Amino acid sequence: MTLAALRSQIELEQPLPSFRGFTVTTTDANAVTVLTVSSLMEEANRITFVVEFGDMYINFGGTATSDGTSMLVPAGTGYTEENIKITGIISVMRAGTTNSRIRGSIWGR
């Protein structure tokens, strides 16, 4: 297993050079990969998104599930986090019978 590189203070204070917006709508009850961070940038350090139409399970770094390991975000709300490190996939799954949509952005290096 490779250990993650530690960031220096000056490196952490630099603006984040990479940006990617995303929009995904579910079509059934299966998990959907929104994007794979490692194919776009080294790591995502800031994320923001809103969920529309129906509640949604969201997982950073794995497949979204309803077993308590994914974050439940109610429809009409969102989530913003800074100083986070996401390197794998971002996955979503609708929580009920209504298809959901997620719109958001990630920033990283």
C-alpha positions in Angstrom: 0.0 0.0 0.0 1.4 3.4 -1.0 1.1 6.2 1.6 -0.4 9.5 0.5 2.0 12.4 0.1 1.9 14.9 2.9 1.3 18.5 1.8 3.4 21.4 3.0 1.7 24.5 4.4 2.6 26.6 1.3 1.2 23.9 -1.0 -2.1 23.8 0.9 -2.4 27.6 0.6 -2.1 27.6 -3.2 -5.3 28.0 -5.3 -6.7 24.7 -6.6 -5.8 24.6 -10.3 -8.2 21.8 -11.5 -12.0 22.1 -11.8 -14.7 19.8 -13.0 -18.5 20.3 -13.0 -20.9 17.3 -13.1 -24.6 16.5 -13.5 -26.0 13.0 -13.3 -29.6 11.8 -13.2 -30.4 8.3 -12.0 -32.5 6.0 -14.2 -33.1 3.1 -11.8 -32.3 1.9 -8.3 -28.7 0.9 -9.1 -25.6 2.9 -8.1 -24.1 5.2 -10.8 -20.6 6.4 -10.9 -20.7 10.2 -11.3 -17.0 10.5 -12.1 -13.6 9.0 -11.3 -11.4 11.7 -9.7 -8.1 10.1 -10.4 -8.8 10.2 -14.1 -9.3 14.0 -13.9 -6.8 15.2 -11.3 -4.5 13.9 -8.6 -7.0 14.6 -5.8 -10.1 16.6 -5.2 -9.9 19.0 -2.2 -13.2 20.8 -2.4 -16.6 19.6 -3.4 -20.0 21.2 -3.6 -23.3 19.8 -4.9 -27.1 19.9 -4.7 -29.6 17.0 -5.0 -32.8 17.5 -6.9 -36.1 15.5 -7.4 -35.5 12.7 -4.8 -33.3 11.8 -1.9 -29.9 10.3 -2.8 -27.1 8.2 -1.3 -23.6 9.5 -2.1 -20.3 7.8 -1.5 -16.8 9.2 -2.0 -14.3 6.4 -2.9 -16.7 3.5 -3.3 -20.1 2.4 -4.6 -23.1 4.1 -3.1 -25.4 1.8 -1.0 -28.2 2.1 1.5 -26.5 0.0 4.2 -25.3 3.0 6.2 -21.9 3.4 4.6 -23.1 6.2 2.2 -24.2 9.7 3.0 -28.0 10.3 2.6 -28.7 13.8 1.1 -32.4 14.8 1.0 -33.8 16.3 -2.2 -33.6 20.1 -2.3 -30.5 20.2 -0.1 -26.8 20.1 -0.8 -23.3 19.6 0.6 -20.1 21.5 0.6 -16.8 20.4 2.0 -13.3 22.0 1.8 -10.0 20.4 2.9 -11.2 17.0 1.8 -9.2 14.4 -0.1 -11.1 12.4 -2.7 -9.0 10.2 -5.1 -11.4 7.5 -6.2 -14.9 7.4 -7.6 -17.9 9.5 -6.6 -21.0 7.3 -6.7 -24.7 8.0 -6.2 -27.9 6.0 -5.8 -31.5 7.1 -5.4 -33.0 6.5 -2.0 -36.6 6.0 -2.9 -38.6 5.3 -6.0 -38.1 8.8 -7.6 -35.2 9.3 -9.9 -32.8 11.9 -8.5 -30.3 14.3 -10.0 -27.0 15.6 -8.6 -25.3 18.8 -9.9 -22.0 19.9 -8.5 -18.3 20.7 -8.9 -15.0 19.5 -7.6 -11.7 21.4 -7.3 -8.3 19.9 -6.8 -4.7 19.5 -7.9 
